């Protein structure tokens, strides 16, 4: 079976996956500096018949050249591609490709429901897709790393700490106070969005994804469909949808 190549370039790293139909065949997490070499190796894979690339950052000349020279068709992810929903966002050209891809996969999995898609990465995004099939838009807030850096940068004495480390319900040192303030604050933020949107959109289902999503409280994760590959799966669905309509 011909495979599809998915290239998802985020703010912090890149993910490269191959799919056979809907099934994930391979998934590689790479640093930006490794991406061009990885793509050149994928150009030699005769099992791949089509690709899609999504990026939220400017590409280096080396990566751009590696994409251009892929020996099979490669779609550039954008709001102009065919989606499994209509887009009501007022400035669709400014929409993050990762937001659209995650929303697309959620819609494909649960097409008859109102959906809230939460992606916890460098930034945290909250997006709504209606049961009728309309992407309404959503909100963006700082991610874990941004909040930790902001507390250090905009104060005189608070240290920059790692999101990894000892955790307690109530901070008992400056380090644990910052870590709990950020992580619990995000937990409560997410809980607030879920509660507010469930009141507004009947039968709302919640999808949670992103590299930092799985650091959060189990209370939040237990109320969601948690899937770290939601964006990659969504890009694969969009690639297949657009190839089918040619």
RAJORA-V724567 format. One record per residue. N is the residue number from 1. PSI is psi in whole degrees, 0 to 359 (NA if undefined). OMEGA is omega in degrees with one decimal (* if undefined). D_FIRST is the distance of its C-alpha to the first C-alpha in Angstrom with 2 decimals. Layout:
N:PSI:OMEGA:D_FIRST / N:PSI:OMEGA:D_FIRST
This chain:
1:137:177.2:0.00 / 2:138:-178.5:3.80 / 3:159:174.5:6.30 / 4:139:178.0:9.80 / 5:129:178.8:12.96 / 6:126:-179.8:16.03 / 7:111:-176.3:19.44 / 8:106:-175.5:22.31 / 9:110:-178.3:25.69 / 10:185:-179.5:28.54 / 11:322:-172.5:32.24 / 12:332:-176.4:32.27 / 13:182:179.1:28.91 / 14:149:175.6:25.31 / 15:132:179.6:22.09 / 16:124:-177.0:18.74 / 17:151:170.7:15.60 / 18:143:-178.7:11.84 / 19:145:166.8:9.87 / 20:101:-171.3:6.66 / 21:236:177.5:8.26 / 22:353:-171.4:11.73 / 23:129:177.6:11.30 / 24:125:179.0:12.77 / 25:326:-178.0:11.31 / 26:144:178.9:14.26 / 27:125:-178.1:17.52 / 28:129:175.1:20.26 / 29:125:-173.2:23.74 / 30:151:170.8:25.62 / 31:157:179.2:29.03 / 32:324:-177.5:29.45 / 33:342:-178.8:30.81 / 34:350:-166.8:27.66 / 35:315:-177.3:25.23 / 36:316:178.2:25.61 / 37:318:179.2:25.01 / 38:317:180.0:21.88 / 39:323:177.0:20.49 / 40:326:176.8:21.46 / 41:325:179.0:19.46 / 42:337:176.9:16.31 / 43:341:179.9:17.07 / 44:357:-176.1:16.45 / 45:106:-175.7:12.87 / 46:349:-179.6:10.93 / 47:346:-177.0:7.47 / 48:132:-178.5:8.97 / 49:345:-178.6:9.44 / 50:158:-178.2:12.09 / 51:162:172.2:14.64 / 52:140:178.6:17.64 / 53:133:177.0:20.84 / 54:132:178.6:23.59 / 55:143:174.5:26.93 / 56:8:178.2:30.32 / 57:161:174.5:32.06 / 58:138:-177.6:32.91 / 59:144:174.1:30.60 / 60:160:178.7:32.15 / 61:323:-177.9:32.17 / 62:316:179.1:30.06 / 63:318:179.0:27.25 / 64:317:179.5:27.53 / 65:321:178.9:27.27 / 66:324:178.0:24.18 / 67:314:-178.4:22.47 / 68:324:-174.8:23.85 / 69:7:173.2:22.63 / 70:136:-172.8:18.92 / 71:19:177.6:17.36 / 72:161:-177.3:15.13 / 73:138:-179.7:16.58 / 74:112:177.1:18.00 / 75:146:171.2:19.75 / 76:121:-177.5:22.97 / 77:128:175.9:23.45 / 78:170:-179.4:26.65 / 79:350:180.0:28.44 / 80:347:178.4:28.05 / 81:160:175.5:24.36 / 82:131:-178.6:23.61 / 83:162:176.4:24.01 / 84:20:177.3:24.01 / 85:163:170.4:27.79 / 86:158:-175.9:30.70 / 87:120:179.9:32.44 / 88:357:179.4:36.20 / 89:135:-174.1:36.68 / 90:335:178.8:39.46 / 91:71:-174.1:37.99 / 92:332:-179.1:34.21 / 93:342:179.3:33.91 / 94:359:-178.2:35.28 / 95:135:174.9:32.85 / 96:132:-179.0:30.95 / 97:326:179.9:27.22 / 98:325:177.7:26.69 / 99:314:179.2:28.94 / 100:319:-178.0:27.02 / 101:315:179.1:23.62 / 102:319:178.9:25.10 / 103:323:179.8:26.81 / 104:315:180.0:23.70 / 105:319:177.5:21.85 / 106:317:179.3:25.10 / 107:319:179.6:25.43 / 108:326:-179.8:21.98 / 109:321:-175.2:22.84 / 110:72:-170.1:26.42 / 111:345:-175.3:26.83 / 112:18:-175.8:30.27 / 113:153:163.9:32.06 / 114:138:-172.2:34.02 / 115:139:168.0:32.28 / 116:121:-179.2:33.64 / 117:121:-177.2:31.17 / 118:122:-179.3:32.80 / 119:113:-176.2:31.35 / 120:94:179.9:33.57 / 121:220:176.4:33.06 / 122:317:167.1:35.39 / 123:165:176.5:36.56 / 124:126:-179.6:36.26 / 125:146:179.2:35.01 / 126:117:-175.5:35.64 / 127:143:-177.9:33.91 / 128:131:169.7:34.43 / 129:128:-176.7:32.18 / 130:161:178.0:34.04 / 131:334:178.7:33.06 / 132:350:176.7:33.53 / 133:39:176.8:30.74 / 134:126:172.2:32.78 / 135:114:-174.6:32.31 / 136:331:-173.3:35.99 / 137:199:-178.3:35.95 / 138:195:-175.8:37.23 / 139:160:179.7:39.18 / 140:133:174.9:38.84 / 141:166:-177.5:40.89 / 142:145:175.7:41.16 / 143:185:-175.8:38.94 / 144:308:-177.4:40.30 / 145:319:178.7:40.68 / 146:318:-177.2:42.33 / 147:319:178.1:44.85 / 148:317:179.8:45.78 / 149:323:-179.7:46.29 / 150:320:179.5:48.30 / 151:324:177.5:50.68 / 152:315:-173.0:51.37 / 153:321:-172.9:51.61 / 154:11:174.9:53.80 / 155:164:-177.1:56.24 / 156:333:-170.6:58.78 / 157:354:-179.5:58.34 / 158:130:-177.2:55.07 / 159:161:170.8:52.83 / 160:118:-177.4:49.15 / 161:166:177.9:47.52 / 162:149:173.7:44.07 / 163:341:174.2:42.06 / 164:151:174.9:41.67 / 165:185:-176.5:44.78 / 166:138:179.1:47.31 / 167:140:176.8:47.26 / 168:157:180.0:50.11 / 169:324:179.9:50.71 / 170:121:-176.3:53.52 / 171:131:179.6:53.65 / 172:6:169.8:56.49 / 173:168:177.8:56.11 / 174:321:-179.7:55.24 / 175:310:-178.2:51.85 / 176:330:177.6:50.96 / 177:319:178.5:52.57 / 178:313:-177.4:50.29 / 179:314:-179.9:47.13 / 180:323:178.5:47.95 / 181:318:-179.8:49.10 / 182:308:-174.6:45.80 / 183:315:177.1:43.43 / 184:326:177.9:45.51 / 185:319:177.8:46.11 / 186:319:175.6:42.39 / 187:311:-177.7:42.10 / 188:324:176.5:44.97 / 189:312:-179.9:43.61 / 190:316:177.8:40.31 / 191:320:179.5:42.26 / 192:317:177.3:44.44 / 193:315:-179.7:41.60 / 194:314:-178.9:40.06 / 195:315:-177.3:43.49 / 196:316:-176.6:44.40 / 197:331:175.3:41.22 / 198:331:175.3:41.16 / 199:330:-175.1:44.64 / 200:325:-175.1:43.60 / 201:106:-175.2:40.24 / 202:139:176.7:40.38 / 203:23:-176.5:37.73 / 204:133:171.5:36.25 / 205:148:-174.0:33.28 / 206:129:174.3:32.85 / 207:134:-179.1:29.79 / 208:129:179.4:30.58 / 209:180:178.1:28.53 / 210:152:-176.2:29.30 / 211:329:-178.9:30.15 / 212:0:-176.9:33.69 / 213:329:-171.6:33.04 / 214:9:169.5:33.10 / 215:353:-170.7:36.54 / 216:170:-175.8:38.07 / 217:142:179.1:40.15 / 218:335:177.7:38.58 / 219:318:178.9:40.54 / 220:313:-176.0:38.37 / 221:329:-177.7:35.03 / 222:344:-177.8:36.02 / 223:14:-173.9:36.34 / 224:167:164.1:32.88 / 225:102:-176.1:29.15 / 226:125:-176.2:28.69 / 227:110:-177.7:25.28 / 228:344:-177.2:25.18 / 229:19:-174.5:21.64 / 230:317:-178.8:22.63 / 231:313:179.9:22.59 / 232:316:178.5:19.19 / 233:321:178.6:17.69 / 234:319:177.1:19.77 / 235:320:177.2:18.64 / 236:318:178.9:14.97 / 237:319:179.6:16.28 / 238:320:176.6:18.42 / 239:313:-179.5:15.77 / 240:319:-179.1:13.70 / 241:318:-178.2:17.11 / 242:330:176.0:18.27 / 243:326:-179.9:15.32 / 244:333:-174.9:15.71 / 245:2:179.6:19.41 / 246:NA:*:19.30
